[in-house]
Structure formats: structure tokens, C-alpha cells
Amino acid sequence: MHDDDHGHDAFDENDDPVEAQVWRLLALINPGDEDTALRQFAAWRDVQADSGDGADAVETVGEVIDWSSGFRADDAPTLVQALNELAARWNLAIEWDGDPDDDGFFDEREPADLLATACDRLLEHGYTAWIYESPAAGYAGWITLSRDAEPMREIATALGINLRLASEAG
């Protein structure tokens, strides 16, 4: 890390290659919000340092971004709530083809269907919802600008993340 012109600790690309990819990932899932990416990167480094070699880099990312730049959910209501909060970062509201507050809404919808709906609705606004396999949650992922799909795939490959579009959850 070194100090940049703004007084922030900025990532030095010459550091560890895993750290470089984690930094790129955090920058992509926090478009236009470098301060959040920097805070999450510092938290990620702290967790990694505290655990020695024991912490999985991607699971640590999931921990430090949960409910601010990413989601981890085991049930449909939590998934919808998390995705709504993430979309709100860009003043977007996901149209769920029904009201999640209505009784019975979740009786008729599986999480994979909800992820597909979110993916489709976000794409309409230039965003892409991604999911990855996580031992810590049934559904985990993040949202990026759609134009960043190729760099996201490159980062996922470099970090060994089984990443796919949220619409491919089923």
C-alpha cells in the first residue's frame, strides 16, 4: 500500500497476486465508490492476516462485503431483501413481478427464479448480478456494471471462483 494524491491508502499492484485480484474485484463491485472498496480491502487484509493461511480469500471477500456490496442468503426473503438493498445503492428498485411483502409471494417463487428476475431487471439498467458457490451460504454474489463482465470473468478465473450470472442459478 502507498499513499496516493488523495491521502487514501491505495493498493500497490506489485503486491501479492491474490491481493491484486481481490482489489480488482472490490473495485468492480463498488463502481464509483473507491472509499468503500478501500475499506473493504483493508478489512479483507485484516481477516487474512489474523487467520494466517487458513482463510479462503473469496469467503473473506464475502464476509467483508456482505450487505454493503454483496449478498449471502439461505432463503428467498433474505435474498430479496439483500438484492433490494444492493440495487438501492444506485437508486434502483427491482421489480419482482409481485410484492415481496404480500402473503404467499415466496410460496410461488424459488430463489433461483428470484435471482433470474433480479438479473433481468438489473440488466435493463446496465448492471449484472453474479452468483458464486459459497460454503457459507446457499446463495452468494454481487452486482457489477454490465460493461465489466469480461474483467469480472478474468478475476473469477484468477481467484478460482465458480462465478456465473445470477440468471443461471437454477
C-alpha positions in Angstrom: 0.0 0.0 0.0 1.1 3.5 -0.6 -0.4 7.0 -0.1 -2.0 8.4 -3.2 -2.7 12.1 -4.0 -5.9 12.0 -2.1 -4.4 10.8 1.2 -6.0 7.3 0.9 -4.1 4.1 1.2 -4.2 2.8 -2.4 -3.3 -0.7 -3.5 0.1 -1.3 -5.0 -0.3 -3.6 -8.0 3.2 -5.1 -7.3 1.9 -6.7 -4.1 0.7 -10.4 -3.8 -1.2 -11.5 -7.0 -4.2 -12.8 -4.9 -4.4 -9.4 -3.3 -4.2 -7.7 -6.7 -7.2 -9.7 -7.9 -9.1 -9.1 -4.7 -8.5 -5.4 -5.1 -9.7 -5.5 -8.7 -12.8 -7.5 -7.6 -13.6 -5.0 -4.9 -13.2 -2.1 -7.3 -15.6 -3.7 -9.8 -18.3 -4.4 -7.2 -18.1 -0.9 -5.9 -18.3 1.1 -9.1 -17.7 4.8 -8.4 -17.1 4.2 -4.7 -13.4 3.8 -4.1 -13.7 4.6 -0.4 -15.9 1.6 0.2 -13.6 -0.6 -1.9 -10.6 0.6 0.2 -12.4 0.0 3.5 -13.4 -3.5 2.4 -9.9 -4.2 1.1 -8.4 -3.2 4.5 -10.9 -5.4 6.3 -10.1 -8.3 3.9 -6.4 -7.9 4.6 -7.0 -7.8 8.4 -9.0 -11.0 8.3 -6.4 -12.7 6.1 -3.6 -11.6 8.4 -5.4 -12.7 11.5 -6.1 -16.2 10.1 -2.7 -16.8 8.7 -3.1 -19.1 5.7 -6.4 -20.5 7.0 -8.9 -18.1 5.5 -10.2 -18.7 2.0 -9.7 -15.4 0.0 -13.1 -15.5 -1.6 -15.0 -16.4 1.5 -13.3 -13.5 3.3 -14.4 -11.2 0.4 -18.0 -12.5 1.0 -17.7 -11.6 4.7 -16.4 -8.1 4.3 -18.9 -7.1 1.5 -22.0 -8.8 2.9 -25.0 -6.4 2.9 -22.9 -3.5 1.6 -21.6 -4.6 -1.8 -22.6 -8.3 -1.9 -25.1 -10.8 -0.6 -25.1 -14.1 1.2 -28.5 -15.6 1.8 -30.0 -19.0 2.6 -33.7 -18.2 2.0 -35.8 -16.3 -0.5 -36.9 -13.5 1.8 -33.3 -12.7 2.8 -32.2 -12.9 -0.8 -34.8 -10.4 -2.0 -34.0 -8.0 0.9 -30.3 -8.1 0.2 -30.7 -7.6 -3.5 -33.1 -4.7 -2.9 -30.5 -3.1 -0.6 -27.7 -3.5 -3.1 -29.8 -2.1 -6.0 -30.7 0.9 -3.9 -27.0 1.9 -3.9 -27.7 3.1 -7.5 -31.2 4.3 -6.8 -32.7 1.3 -8.5 -35.7 -0.7 -7.4 -36.0 -4.3 -8.6 -39.5 -5.1 -10.0 -40.1 -8.6 -8.6 -43.3 -9.3 -10.6 -45.3 -9.1 -7.4 -44.9 -7.6 -3.9 -42.5 -9.4 -1.6 -44.5 -8.0 1.3 -47.6 -9.9 0.2 -48.5 -13.2 1.9 -47.8 -16.0 -0.4 -45.3 -14.2 -2.6 -42.5 -16.6 -1.6 -44.7 -19.6 -1.8 -44.8 -19.3 -5.5 -41.1 -18.4 -6.2 -37.9 -20.3 -5.8 -34.7 -18.4 -5.0 -33.3 -19.3 -8.5 -36.4 -17.7 -10.1 -35.9 -14.6 -8.0 -32.2 -14.4 -9.0 -33.2 -14.6 -12.6 -35.7 -11.8 -12.2 -33.2 -9.6 -10.4 -30.6 -10.3 -13.1 -33.0 -9.4 -15.9 -34.2 -6.2 -14.2 -30.7 -5.0 -13.3 -29.5 -5.7 -16.9 -32.2 -3.2 -18.1 -30.2 -0.5 -16.1 -26.7 -1.6 -17.1 -25.9 -3.8 -14.1 -25.2 -7.5 -13.9 -26.0 -9.7 -10.9 -23.5 -12.5 -10.3 -23.5 -15.6 -8.0 -20.7 -17.8 -6.9 -20.5 -21.1 -4.9 -20.1 -20.4 -1.2 -19.9 -22.9 1.6 -21.1 -20.2 3.9 -24.5 -19.5 2.2 -27.0 -21.1 -0.2 -26.8 -18.0 -2.4 -23.9 -15.6 -2.6 -22.9 -12.9 -5.1 -22.6 -9.3 -6.0 -23.6 -6.7 -8.7 -21.3 -5.0 -11.2 -21.7 -2.7 -14.1 -22.6 -4.8 -17.1 -19.7 -3.4 -19.1 -17.4 -5.0 -16.6 -18.5 -8.6 -17.4 -15.2 -9.6 -19.1 -12.9 -8.3 -16.3 -15.2 -9.9 -13.8 -14.8 -13.3 -15.5 -11.0 -12.8 -15.7 -10.8 -12.1 -12.0 -13.1 -15.0 -11.2 -10.8 -17.3 -13.2 -7.7 -15.9 -11.5 -9.2 -16.4 -8.0 -10.7 -19.8 -8.7 -14.3 -18.5 -8.2 -17.1 -20.6 -9.8 -18.9 -17.5 -10.9 -21.9 -17.3 -13.1 -24.8 -14.9 -14.0 -27.5 -14.9 -11.4 -29.9 -15.9 -14.1 -28.0 -19.2 -14.3 -28.7 -20.1 -10.6 -31.2 -22.9 -11.5 
